[in-house]
């Protein structure tokens, strides 16, 4: 796109903590087409391949806890970190229903703190793309390296610049699910490599609906994600002290290509004595 994104006075796009407010209420409804079980099977296969068959695992950017719950059911001791209070409230409701012993922390992934180290860190569903400043993503990676056990594993995915430019950019997506509907406008700013999501939600207000008349509340949110290349990710990992191990075209063992839309990266802790 030839236009330029309007960057706020502080020089940075809106932080993720301002998103996922109204959308948190209906997030799982609109994400019901995501095959979490299949994604989790792929993720756990990678964890086990790199020697993490049990133990403490951090889910960074855990959202409503869908993946966190599956990993807990697979026998991992889970910690979930997210900076959306609304999303974590839903995650806690799932925890109450499942009975899994999951620790959820309301923290920004750019400055998260743990009580000790963990065997592995995972971050999926393009959470890292919400970190739109490369130097801030390098800080996230540095913190991951700090909180990993010696030789610990970091597995994460990211949407590629190709996906935003060729697949999502300039697309409008709309869905109506009865109790809620949304309009999702995408706008990709190629020079800044930022994809802007303008999200309009209409959520049925059960308390206000009366006498057969259905009333809906309107919510509007704006989300920003940055399109990264694998080369950039590798460079940022190196800056943070993490050791890049390999990368795959998502949900395969294939090498990423120019048309890869989502890439999984495996990195290891580096610097601690084993």
C-alpha positions as CSV (number, residue, x, y, z in Angstrom):
1,X,0.0,0.0,0.0
2,X,1.3,3.4,-0.9
3,X,-0.2,5.3,2.1
4,X,1.6,5.8,5.4
5,X,0.4,4.7,8.8
6,X,-0.2,7.5,11.3
7,X,2.3,6.8,14.1
8,X,1.3,8.3,17.5
9,X,3.5,11.0,19.0
10,X,5.5,8.5,21.0
11,X,6.6,6.9,17.7
12,X,5.0,3.6,18.4
13,X,1.8,2.0,17.4
14,X,-0.9,1.2,19.9
15,X,0.2,-1.3,22.5
16,X,-1.4,-4.7,22.7
17,X,-2.8,-4.1,26.1
18,X,-5.4,-1.7,24.5
19,X,-6.7,-4.5,22.3
20,X,-8.7,-7.6,23.2
21,X,-11.3,-5.8,25.4
22,X,-14.7,-6.2,23.8
23,X,-13.3,-9.0,21.5
24,X,-12.3,-11.0,24.6
25,X,-16.0,-11.7,25.3
26,X,-16.4,-13.5,22.0
27,X,-12.9,-14.5,21.1
28,X,-13.4,-18.2,21.5
29,X,-16.6,-18.1,19.4
30,X,-14.8,-16.6,16.4
31,X,-11.8,-18.8,16.9
32,X,-13.8,-22.0,16.9
33,X,-12.4,-22.8,13.4
34,X,-8.8,-23.0,14.8
35,X,-7.8,-26.6,15.2
36,X,-6.1,-26.2,18.6
37,X,-5.8,-29.9,19.2
38,X,-3.9,-30.4,15.9
39,X,-1.8,-27.3,16.6
40,X,-1.0,-28.6,20.1
41,X,-0.1,-32.1,18.7
42,X,2.4,-30.4,16.4
43,X,3.7,-28.2,19.3
44,X,4.1,-31.1,21.7
45,X,5.9,-33.2,19.1
46,X,8.5,-30.4,18.8
47,X,8.8,-30.1,22.6
48,X,9.4,-33.8,22.9
49,X,11.8,-33.9,20.0
50,X,13.9,-31.4,21.9
51,X,13.7,-33.3,25.2
52,X,10.9,-31.6,26.9
53,X,8.4,-34.3,27.8
54,X,7.3,-32.9,31.1
55,X,8.0,-30.1,33.5
56,X,7.4,-26.4,33.8
57,X,6.4,-24.6,30.5
58,X,5.5,-21.0,30.0
59,X,2.8,-20.0,27.4
60,X,3.7,-16.5,26.5
61,X,0.7,-14.5,25.2
62,X,-1.7,-17.2,26.3
63,X,-4.9,-15.3,25.6
64,X,-8.0,-17.2,26.8
65,X,-5.8,-20.3,27.7
66,X,-7.0,-22.7,25.0
67,X,-3.5,-23.9,24.2
68,X,-2.4,-23.7,27.8
69,X,-5.2,-26.0,28.8
70,X,-4.3,-28.6,26.2
71,X,-0.7,-28.6,27.2
72,X,-1.7,-28.9,30.9
73,X,-3.9,-31.9,29.9
74,X,-0.8,-33.4,28.2
75,X,1.1,-33.4,31.5
76,X,3.0,-30.1,31.4
77,X,3.0,-27.8,34.4
78,X,1.8,-24.6,32.8
79,X,2.2,-20.9,33.4
80,X,0.3,-18.5,31.2
81,X,1.3,-14.9,30.7
82,X,-0.9,-12.3,28.9
83,X,-1.5,-8.6,29.3
84,X,-5.2,-8.6,28.6
85,X,-7.2,-8.9,31.9
86,X,-10.3,-9.7,29.9
87,X,-8.7,-12.6,28.2
88,X,-7.2,-14.0,31.4
89,X,-10.6,-13.8,33.1
90,X,-11.9,-16.3,30.5
91,X,-8.7,-18.4,30.9
92,X,-9.4,-18.6,34.7
93,X,-13.0,-19.7,34.0
94,X,-11.6,-22.6,31.9
95,X,-9.2,-23.4,34.7
96,X,-12.0,-23.7,37.2
97,X,-13.9,-26.1,34.9
98,X,-10.9,-28.3,34.0
99,X,-9.3,-28.3,37.5
100,X,-5.8,-27.9,35.9
101,X,-3.2,-26.3,38.2
102,X,-2.2,-23.4,35.9
103,X,-0.6,-20.2,37.1
104,X,-1.9,-17.2,35.1
105,X,0.0,-13.9,35.3
106,X,-1.3,-10.5,34.1
107,X,1.9,-9.2,32.5
108,X,3.2,-7.5,29.4
109,X,5.4,-10.0,27.5
110,X,8.0,-7.2,27.0
111,X,8.7,-7.1,30.7
112,X,7.4,-10.3,32.2
113,X,8.8,-11.8,35.4
114,X,8.8,-15.3,36.7
115,X,9.7,-16.8,40.1
116,X,12.3,-19.0,38.6
117,X,13.3,-20.7,35.3
118,X,11.2,-23.0,33.1
119,X,12.1,-26.0,30.9
120,X,10.5,-24.4,27.9
121,X,8.7,-21.3,26.6
122,X,6.1,-21.5,23.9
123,X,4.4,-18.6,22.1
124,X,1.9,-19.4,19.4
125,X,-1.0,-17.8,17.4
126,X,1.3,-15.0,16.2
127,X,1.6,-13.4,19.6
128,X,5.1,-12.1,18.7
129,X,3.7,-10.2,15.7
130,X,2.0,-7.9,18.2
131,X,5.5,-6.7,19.3
132,X,5.8,-4.1,16.5
133,X,9.2,-2.6,17.5
134,X,12.2,-4.9,16.7
135,X,14.1,-3.7,19.7
136,X,11.2,-4.6,22.0
137,X,11.0,-8.1,20.4
138,X,14.7,-8.5,21.1
139,X,13.9,-7.7,24.7
140,X,11.2,-10.3,24.8
141,X,13.7,-12.8,23.5
142,X,16.3,-11.7,26.1
143,X,13.8,-12.3,28.9
144,X,12.9,-15.7,27.5
145,X,16.6,-16.6,27.5
146,X,16.9,-15.3,31.1
147,X,14.0,-17.5,32.4
148,X,14.8,-20.7,30.5
149,X,16.6,-23.5,32.2
150,X,20.2,-24.2,30.9
151,X,19.7,-25.5,27.4
152,X,15.9,-24.9,27.7
153,X,13.8,-24.7,24.5
154,X,11.9,-21.8,23.1
155,X,9.3,-22.6,20.4
156,X,7.2,-19.9,18.8
157,X,5.4,-19.0,15.6
158,X,5.0,-15.8,13.6
159,X,3.0,-14.6,10.6
160,X,5.3,-13.6,7.8
161,X,5.6,-10.3,5.9
162,X,4.4,-12.2,2.9
163,X,1.1,-13.2,4.6
164,X,0.3,-9.6,5.5
165,X,1.3,-8.2,2.1
166,X,-0.3,-10.8,-0.1
167,X,-3.0,-12.6,1.9
168,X,-4.5,-10.4,4.6
169,X,-3.7,-6.9,3.4
170,X,-6.7,-4.9,2.2
171,X,-9.1,-7.8,3.0
172,X,-12.4,-7.3,4.9
173,X,-13.7,-10.3,6.8
174,X,-17.2,-10.4,8.3
175,X,-19.0,-13.1,10.3
176,X,-22.4,-13.3,11.9
177,X,-22.8,-15.8,14.7
178,X,-26.3,-14.8,16.0
179,X,-25.3,-13.7,19.4
180,X,-22.4,-11.7,18.0
181,X,-21.0,-10.5,14.7
182,X,-17.8,-8.7,13.6
183,X,-16.4,-6.8,10.7
184,X,-12.6,-7.1,10.4
185,X,-10.9,-4.6,8.1
186,X,-7.2,-5.2,7.3
187,X,-4.9,-2.5,6.0
188,X,-1.2,-3.3,5.4
189,X,1.4,-0.5,5.4
190,X,4.2,-1.9,3.3
191,X,6.8,0.7,4.1
192,X,6.3,0.3,7.9
193,X,5.5,-3.4,7.6
194,X,2.5,-2.9,9.9
195,X,-0.8,-4.6,9.4
196,X,-3.7,-2.6,11.0
197,X,-6.8,-4.5,12.1
198,X,-9.9,-2.3,12.6
199,X,-12.4,-4.6,14.4
200,X,-16.1,-3.7,14.8
201,X,-18.1,-6.0,17.1
202,X,-21.8,-6.3,17.8
203,X,-22.5,-8.4,20.9
204,X,-26.0,-9.2,22.0
205,X,-26.7,-7.8,25.4
206,X,-28.7,-10.5,27.2
207,X,-29.5,-8.3,30.2
208,X,-30.9,-5.5,28.0
209,X,-32.8,-7.6,25.5
210,X,-36.5,-7.7,26.6
211,X,-39.9,-8.6,25.1
212,X,-38.5,-10.4,22.2
213,X,-36.4,-7.4,21.1
214,X,-32.7,-8.2,20.7
215,X,-30.3,-5.4,21.6
216,X,-26.6,-5.4,20.7
217,X,-23.7,-3.4,22.0
218,X,-21.1,-2.1,19.6
219,X,-17.4,-2.3,20.3
220,X,-14.5,-1.0,18.2
221,X,-10.9,-2.0,18.6
222,X,-7.7,-1.4,16.6
223,X,-4.9,-4.0,16.5
224,X,-1.5,-3.7,15.0
225,X,0.9,-6.5,14.0
226,X,4.3,-6.3,12.3
227,X,5.4,-8.5,9.5
228,X,8.8,-10.1,10.2
229,X,11.1,-12.1,8.0
230,X,12.9,-15.2,9.2
231,X,16.2,-13.3,8.7
232,X,15.1,-10.6,11.0
233,X,13.9,-13.1,13.6
234,X,17.2,-14.9,13.5
235,X,19.1,-11.6,14.0
236,X,16.9,-10.6,16.9
237,X,17.4,-14.0,18.5
238,X,21.1,-13.6,18.2
239,X,21.0,-10.1,19.8
240,X,19.1,-11.6,22.8
241,X,21.6,-14.4,23.5
242,X,19.3,-17.2,22.3
243,X,20.7,-19.8,20.0
244,X,18.7,-20.3,16.8
245,X,18.2,-24.1,16.1
246,X,15.9,-24.4,13.1
247,X,12.7,-23.1,11.5
248,X,9.8,-24.9,9.8
249,X,6.9,-23.9,7.5
250,X,4.1,-24.2,10.0
251,X,2.8,-27.6,11.0
252,X,5.4,-29.4,8.8
253,X,9.1,-30.2,8.9
254,X,9.6,-28.4,5.6
255,X,12.0,-25.5,5.2
256,X,10.3,-22.1,5.1
257,X,10.0,-20.6,1.7
258,X,9.1,-17.2,0.1
259,X,5.4,-18.1,0.3
260,X,5.3,-19.4,3.9
261,X,2.5,-17.7,5.7
262,X,3.4,-18.9,9.2
263,X,6.8,-20.1,10.5
264,X,7.7,-22.1,13.6
265,X,11.0,-21.3,15.1
266,X,13.0,-23.4,17.6
267,X,15.7,-21.8,19.7
268,X,17.7,-22.7,22.8
269,X,18.8,-21.0,25.9
270,X,22.4,-19.9,25.7
271,X,24.8,-18.6,28.3
272,X,24.0,-20.6,31.5
273,X,26.1,-23.4,32.7
274,X,24.5,-26.8,32.4
